[in-house]
Structures are given as structure tokens and as C-alpha cells.
Amino acid sequence: MNTRIYLDHAATTRLHSKALEAMRPYLEDEFGNPSGMYDLGKEAAGAIERARSSVASGLGCRPQEVVFTGPGTESINAAIKGVAFAKQLAGLGNHIVTSSIEHHAVLHSCDYLAKFGFETTFVPVDAFGTVDPDEVAHAINERTVLVSVMLANNEVGTLEPLPEIAEVVQRRAKSLRRRISLHTDAVQGANALDLDVKRLGVDLLSLSAHKFGGPKGAGVLYMRRGTPFLEQLSGGGQERQRRAGTENVAGIVGTAAALTEAQANREQYSKLCGQLSRQLIEGILQSVPAARLSGHSEQRLPNNVHFSFEGTQSDAMLEALDDLGIAASAGSACTSATWEPSHVLTAMGMPLGRAAGVLRLTCGPENRAEEIDRVLSILPRVVSESRAKASSGLSAK
Ligand SMILES: Cc1ncc(COP(=O)(O)O)c(C=O)c1O
């Protein structure tokens, strides 16, 4: 019997059966290159255009405004670098505004642009990880070309007030008599949130298919008509000169099928995952001493549970959970030999002692209440053992 409990849906999700079904012909018999002038190619090209129309209806935009990319990281790189370089070339400015809790795809794109004369203002967040639209307004200046704020944070699940941010960006742009593009990294939002680009007020929006039941390595960039853009992949001119390279036909078809499912089931998903998350949160608060929920208590993704446990270490807890068949995460990857706290938790002002011992448990609709019960029966021991280990390590020094 497979007793594994998967609680890392923010990292990736299982491929939806409808996405697999939609993809299968393009992995088997319909293998044509969409640029081909024969039936097989035309069928592949047609499938891409049908997928484009389907994604466009999910985002409330025109099909021509949808660009299929590689993973979310590529979509974000294209949005930020593509707009920044186009506007720099046109002499329109060299300043970007973003938040201090963005994914590294955003932060490192801004770092990269610094090598080409761009400056970035990183807007702070409050203790819940919320970006204040007034701070965004304050950061915009007469050289600002782009603002990028995520729709939902991948670590602590906090939802950002995008429509309000869009309003202040427009107001500031008007008063400075300039056009400022607004991008949102919506990678974590597709399962639970309305992605209507007009309601959000954004010019660019990035998605990653594997976060909502689509295949890995495929993503979407919505780009409002007329947005200045310099392509970041040059070559054969696919995707209307915005992303060259032979299209990932099956990936594109699977992305569209998964997005249709995800957007159609948003309410049900939010209800189901919300119940499981509440069960986890209440259970942890009752059974684990000194546990503190991170992020916003209400304005958060319904499937995100993120706790800090003073005096513990994330790695030790994750290993212990893995030994017991539970897949969880700390929310941010530890990429270096020397431990560094997550930039998101640091930006929220979380003390180091807490940021060292965190767990992110992200539910999916296939999780069951019994699985949450099992996690709750195990977690207090995992936390107390990590505390004991950490404190004996400290006293041994
Ligand atoms: C908020 C956010 N943005 C961007 C990405 C990057 O997506 P991908 O790894 O699919 O390129 C992720 C992935 O975890 C994410 O959570």
C-alpha cells in the first residue's frame, strides 16, 4: 500500500488526467512541426491556436496576447527583461519597482538588468508579507518603466492587492506623464484565484503549467497588446516573433487543458483545500507548543499552511517527515552550504531563530482529512525531537 502523503503542491502538482488525455495525440501520432506546410504540421499548428484561444478565455484577453513559453521562470524572465530592454532602447527609462518577497526568477532578473544600467527599488512588506500599494506609488519615479508584484507568495501564501497596486501605478504614471507596465507573477494563483487580466489591471502575467495540473517545463506569458517588448529568444520567429523555437506542442495543449480545469474548479478547490488547511492550522496550534502561523491569516492561498517553530531546524524536520512518508517543504530551497534564511521571511521581519525552523505544507484537492489527521499525529513529536536535537547541538558547542 502506498502510504505517502504529498503536501508540497506549491512545488508541483500531479498532471491532470484531462491534460494527459489532451496531450497524448501530440506525443504519439500528431508529432508534426507546427511550421510544416503539410497536414501533420497544420494539425499541430491548429492545436496551438486552439490552446491559445482557450488560455485567452481563461485570462479574459485576446488570443494574440498569449505567448507560450518554457516554465514560469522563462515567462517571468521574458516579461521583465523583454519590457525593460525595449523601453531602455526607446529611451524611456531604466528603473524597475518590485517587492522584496518575489520569487528569485523576478529578483535575479532585476539583478541581471543591473549589469545593463537598470536600478531596482525593492518595496518592503509588512509582517504578514503584504505589499502596501502606497509604498509602490512612493517607489515609482520619472525613470520607472516596469512594476512587478506577485499575485500570491509561494512561501507563506499571502495574496497581494493587485487591483489596488494597478490603480496606484496608473495614477502615478498619469501624473508623471509616462507609461509604466505592470507585471504579475501569478504562478501560484491559477488554482484558486481569478486570473482575469482586466480585473487585475495588469499588462503582463506569468503562469507555470505544472503548478495547476499541467506539464512541467511549459508556461504562459500574457502580454497586453501594445506593450513594448524585445524578444529574449531569437530564431525562427515563432509566437509572433516573441519567443522563437519549435513549439512544445504537447506541453502547450496540456497547459491549456489544465488551465481550463483549474479555472473551472476554483471554487471547489478553494473549499476543499481551505477545509484541509484549517484542519492542519487548528491542529498544529493545539498540539505543537510555540507554533506560529506565517503570512496573512485571511488573505492567503487556501491550500497554504506555513508555520515557524522556534528552536527547530527545517532540514531536520523535513528529513524526519520524509522518513515517515510525508512530503513537505520549507518553502525556499537551501542552495548553499552555509544556511541562509529565506529572503521572504527576512523581509517579513521574522527573527532568525524562527526562520531557521519552518515548514510549508501545501494541500491539493486529492488530499484527504485522514491524511491530515496522520500528519497531526506525527508532527508534535517531529518538532519536539528537532528542538531537542537543536538544543543539544547548541549545548555541545
Ligand atoms: C511564485 C513563483 N514564481 C515562479 C516560479 C518558477 O516556476 P518554474 O519553476 O515552473 O519555472 C515558482 C516556482 O516555484 C513560483 O512559486
PDBQT file of the ligand as one rigid body, heavy atoms in Angstrom, charges set to zero:
ROOT
HETATM    1  C1  LIG A 401       5.818  32.306  -7.325  1.00  0.00    +0.000 C 
HETATM    2  C2  LIG A 401       6.671  31.525  -8.270  1.00  0.00    +0.000 A 
HETATM    3  N1  LIG A 401       7.196  32.142  -9.336  1.00  0.00    +0.000 NA
HETATM    4  C3  LIG A 401       7.950  31.486 -10.226  1.00  0.00    +0.000 A 
HETATM    5  C4  LIG A 401       8.234  30.151 -10.080  1.00  0.00    +0.000 A 
HETATM    6  C5  LIG A 401       9.073  29.453 -11.105  1.00  0.00    +0.000 C 
HETATM    7  O1  LIG A 401       8.340  28.487 -11.793  1.00  0.00    +0.000 OA
HETATM    8  P1  LIG A 401       9.079  27.301 -12.570  1.00  0.00    +0.000 P 
HETATM    9  O2  LIG A 401       9.936  26.593 -11.568  1.00  0.00    +0.000 OA
HETATM   10  O3  LIG A 401       7.997  26.468 -13.112  1.00  0.00    +0.000 OA
HETATM   11  O4  LIG A 401       9.932  27.913 -13.610  1.00  0.00    +0.000 OA
HETATM   12  C6  LIG A 401       7.734  29.462  -8.966  1.00  0.00    +0.000 A 
HETATM   13  C7  LIG A 401       8.073  28.046  -8.734  1.00  0.00    +0.000 C 
HETATM   14  O5  LIG A 401       8.098  27.579  -7.614  1.00  0.00    +0.000 OA
HETATM   15  C8  LIG A 401       6.923  30.169  -8.043  1.00  0.00    +0.000 A 
HETATM   16  O6  LIG A 401       6.389  29.571  -6.971  1.00  0.00    +0.000 OA
ENDROOT
TORSDOF 0
